[in-house]
Amino acid sequence: MSSRSRHIAFFNAPAPGHLAPSLAVVEELVRRGHRVSYPATELFAEDVASAGATVIPYESTIDIHRDFPPGTGNWLTKVLLGSIREAVATTPVFDAYFADDRPDAVAYDLFVRWTGELLTEKWRVPAVRLFPVGCVSQHVTPFAIGDVAYAELKAEMRRYAHTYGVDQDRAFHQMKGDPDALKLVFYPSRFGHIDAETDEKFRFVGPCFPSKTAGGDWRPPASGLPVCLVSLGTSFNHQPEFFRMCLKAFEGLPWHVVLALGPGVEPADVGPLPPNVEAHSWIPFQSVLEHARLTVCSGGTGTVMQALYTGTPMVVLPQLAAADGLAQQLADFGVARVIGRDATSAERLRSAVLDIADDESAMSATRDLQAHIHESGGVVRAVDEILSHIDDSVPSRV
């Protein structure tokens, strides 16, 4: 592997679950002496800078609640439309910024694939596609999203193609992905793929965590009660009624409950807390999970992977249709109980908690997956794969 310093450009969606694993990769690249440029919105600029990257300020067209919608109502269409509209708006900004400082490679999140692939081809540099939330299907058809949605998506694609001088049919088929790109999946290989086609370019490196997610000064309670961490993540967490439901579910049970409320939700929003419950707008998950016996979560990739990394079984209540596939895999692996959106209640949650807490096979299965994750290579392997891909794709320069 070449020891020459490389310049790598990262492109991503302004969403915590998409950004976090890539920032762990950035930290390791910078630690090894490489240079990273990373466009970031104002909300995430500090996080990107803290990872060691050069921040490129920009304004995104993405609305998390619009483009990553809950429920099952045409969510794939909304994700795809948000992606192509973001490409139309931001590609010229990024192309102009890098005009005099071309990177040696481009790493891009699957949500911003059109931007990443267009710039990769224009600059003639190696591509690295990032899969932070699972490896989803690379083929889009009218059957998959509906005739009307398919027509709307093609109209947006025509706009994209016209703006950048790209052949329309070729641009539309770009959704199948660049066959020469390295594909980094932040899942362990045992999860395989969810409705996807994989090839020899896929690398299942497992979860990668930025350094700031580790550690912390949280300590388990003096009571010695088993700990349960409850979280809805950071994007769809504005549901104080959900946390109140959890309080009802745990009422009278011998558990110490840690509510990770997320940004924009304060402990006062949840209401009076019993002595065995604590609530935080932010808390380092890793420091809690190291002591937790159980996690109640929405099935977001980041929380799930942190729970498995620490060997913590789960009760999963998916809030997004996109999380259903992962939730089903967790149930199939025997490491989680899943409660559907239409079946959520304090009674069902209480029953699931009691069931999995007494299930020794669930703990055994979780520990097995924990070992598999630790063997996947994580951030060190991810960076090794990126640098090897660059060296294999670009002739060495003296």
Residue, then its C-alpha position, 0 to 999 in steps of 0.5 A: m500500500s502506498s504511503r503517499s498522502r492522499h486527498i479524499a473528498f467526502f459527500n454525504a447527507p446532513a443526517p446523523g446516522h449517515l454522517a457518523p460512520s464516515l466521520a470515524v473513517v475521516e478520523e482514521l484517514v487524518r490520523r494516518g496523514h491523509r487530507v480530507s475535504y468534506p462539505a457540511t451544513e452549518l448544523f454539522a460543520e463542527d462535527v466534521a471539523s472535529a474529525g479533522a476534515t476541511v469543512i466546505p460550507y454549503e446549504s442543503t435542500i434535504d429536509i430529513h422529515r420530508d426525504f426520510p419519511p416515517g411510515t410506509g407511504n411511498w418512502l422510497t420515492k421520497v428518498l430518491l426524489g430528495s436525492i436527485r434534487e440535492a444533486v441538481a442543487t449542490t453539484p455545481v457548488f462542489d465542482a467549483y470548489f474543487a476546480d483547483d484542488r482535485p481530490d485523489a478519490v471521492a467517497y460518497d453516501l448512497f443518498v448523494r450517489w448522483t453527485g458522487e458518481l458525476l463528480t467521480e467520472k468528471w474528475r476521473v478519480p476512484a469512487v468509494r460508495l458508503f452504505p451507512v444504513g444497509c445495502v439496499s436494492q440498486h435497481v429502481t422500477p415502476f413496480a418498486i415505487g409505482d408508475v406515477a412516482y417513477a414518472e416524476l423521478k424520470a422528470e427530475m432525472r431529465r432536469y439533472a441530465h440537462t443541467y450537467g450535459v449527461d445522457q438522460d438514459r445513462a443518468f437514469h441507469q446510474m441508479k444501478g451504481d458504478p461497477d468499479a466503485l468500492k462499496l463500504v458497508f457499515y454492517p458485518s457480513r452476516f447481515g449480508h444484504i437487504d434486497a440488494e445485489t452484491d459483488e466482489k467490490f462490496r466490503f462489510v467492515g462493520p460499524c465504525f464509531p467516531s471517537k466522541t461516541a465512546g467513553g463518557d462519565w456515566r456510571p451505573p446506579a448504586s441500586g444494582l438494578p439492571v439497566c435499560l437504555v431507551s432511545l429514538g435516535t436523533s432525527f425522529n425523536h420529537q415524541p415525548e409521548f413515546f417516552r411517557m409510554c415507556l415509563k408506563a411500560f416499566e412502571g413497578l419493574p425492577w429496572h433502572v431506565v435511562l431515557a436518551l431523549g435526543p436533541g430538542v426534547e427536554p426531561a421536563d417534556v416527559g414529565p415527572l420521573p420515578p427514582n429509577v428513571e433518568a432522562h438526558s437530552w444527550i448522553p454517550f450511548q457507549s458508556v451506558l450500553e457497556h452496563a446495559r442489559l437491554t436497549v429499547c430503540s427504533g431500529g436505527t442503524g447507529t443504535v443497533m450497531q452500538a448495542l450489538y457492539t456491546g452485546t446488548p439485546m434489544v426491543v425494537l419499535p421501528q419508526l421508519a419503513a426503511a428500518d423494517g428490514l433490519a428489525q426483521q433480521l434482528a428478530d431472525f437472529g434472535v437478538a431482538r423482539v420487534i413491535g410493529r408501528d400499529a401494535t405499539s403500546a405500553e402493555r406490548l412493550r412491557s411483555a417484550v421486555l420481560d420476555i427477552a430479559d429472561d431469554e438466555s438464548a437471546m443473550s447468547a445470540t447477541r454475544d455471538l453477533q458481538a464477536h462477529i462485529h469485532e472480527s469485521g475490522g471496523v474503521v481500521r479495515a475501512v481505511d485500509e480498503i479505501l487506500s488499497h482501492i486508490d492505489d489499485s485504481v490510480p497509477s502511482r505518482v512520484 
